[in-house]
Amino acid sequence: MNEKMFPVVVQAVAGEGYTVYAYMLDGTIRKVSVEELVKRGGVMEKLKDRDFFVNALTVMNDTVAWDLSGHFDPADCIDIDPFYVEECEVVSDPIEVA
């Protein structure tokens, strides 16, 4: 049986604007734009603050997340559906390109 693996993010790095580079367990790097999510407001409103966007960015719940409390509590974060992340564009490592 060849079942598809659940997507797992192992590292997240902030890019320009509302972009995150998600380093996946399968070895790919996904360029994730959360601009449209931020524009919708609601819980994503907090991501408009660039300092928060960059400094609270982490990996929790095996996906791209922002730590709300500063305690790395997986129940107190904004996280992105890992299947959404998996559908994003595969890119070269932006750190190696720089």
C-alpha positions as CSV (number, residue, x, y, z in Angstrom):
1,M,0.0,0.0,0.0
2,N,1.4,3.4,-1.0
3,E,-0.2,5.9,1.3
4,K,0.5,9.6,1.0
5,M,2.6,11.0,3.9
6,F,1.0,13.6,6.1
7,P,2.9,16.9,5.3
8,V,5.2,18.0,8.0
9,V,7.1,21.3,8.3
10,V,10.4,21.2,10.1
11,Q,11.5,24.8,9.7
12,A,9.9,28.1,8.8
13,V,11.7,31.2,7.6
14,A,10.1,34.6,7.0
15,G,10.5,36.1,3.5
16,E,9.5,39.4,2.0
17,G,6.0,40.7,2.7
18,Y,3.7,37.9,3.9
19,T,5.9,35.1,2.6
20,V,7.2,32.1,4.6
21,Y,9.6,29.5,3.3
22,A,8.5,26.2,4.8
23,Y,11.1,23.5,4.9
24,M,9.3,20.2,4.7
25,L,10.2,16.8,6.1
26,D,10.1,15.4,2.5
27,G,13.1,17.7,1.6
28,T,11.1,20.2,-0.4
29,I,10.9,23.9,0.4
30,R,7.5,25.6,-0.1
31,K,7.0,29.3,-0.7
32,V,3.9,30.1,1.3
33,S,2.1,33.4,0.8
34,V,-0.3,34.2,3.6
35,E,-1.2,37.7,2.2
36,E,-4.7,36.7,1.3
37,L,-5.3,35.2,4.7
38,V,-4.0,38.3,6.4
39,K,-6.3,40.5,4.3
40,R,-9.3,38.5,5.5
41,G,-8.5,39.8,9.1
42,G,-9.9,37.9,12.0
43,V,-7.3,35.9,13.9
44,M,-4.8,36.6,11.1
45,E,-5.0,40.4,11.8
46,K,-2.1,40.0,14.2
47,L,0.2,39.0,11.3
48,K,0.0,42.5,9.8
49,D,2.6,43.6,12.5
50,R,5.8,42.8,10.6
51,D,7.8,42.4,13.9
52,F,5.3,39.8,15.1
53,F,5.2,38.1,11.7
54,V,9.0,37.6,11.8
55,N,9.7,37.1,15.5
56,A,6.8,34.9,16.4
57,L,7.2,32.7,13.4
58,T,7.9,29.1,14.3
59,V,6.9,25.5,13.7
60,M,4.1,24.0,15.9
61,N,1.7,21.3,15.2
62,D,4.0,20.2,12.4
63,T,3.2,23.3,10.4
64,V,4.0,27.0,9.9
65,A,2.8,28.8,13.1
66,W,3.0,32.0,15.0
67,D,3.5,31.7,18.8
68,L,0.9,34.0,20.5
69,S,1.9,33.6,24.1
70,G,5.7,33.2,23.8
71,H,5.5,29.9,25.6
72,F,5.4,27.6,22.5
73,D,2.0,26.3,23.5
74,P,0.6,24.4,20.5
75,A,-2.9,25.3,21.6
76,D,-2.0,29.1,21.7
77,C,-0.8,29.8,18.2
78,I,-1.9,30.8,14.7
79,D,-1.1,27.9,12.4
80,I,-1.5,27.2,8.7
81,D,-3.1,24.0,7.5
82,P,-0.2,21.7,6.5
83,F,-2.1,20.6,3.4
84,Y,-2.3,24.2,2.3
85,V,1.5,24.5,2.8
86,E,2.0,21.3,0.8
87,E,0.1,22.7,-2.1
88,C,2.3,25.8,-2.3
89,E,5.1,26.4,-4.9
90,V,8.3,24.3,-4.5
91,V,11.3,26.6,-4.6
92,S,15.1,26.5,-4.3
93,D,16.5,27.2,-0.8
94,P,16.4,31.0,-0.5
95,I,19.3,30.9,1.9
96,E,21.6,29.2,-0.6
97,V,20.6,31.6,-3.4
98,A,21.4,34.7,-1.3
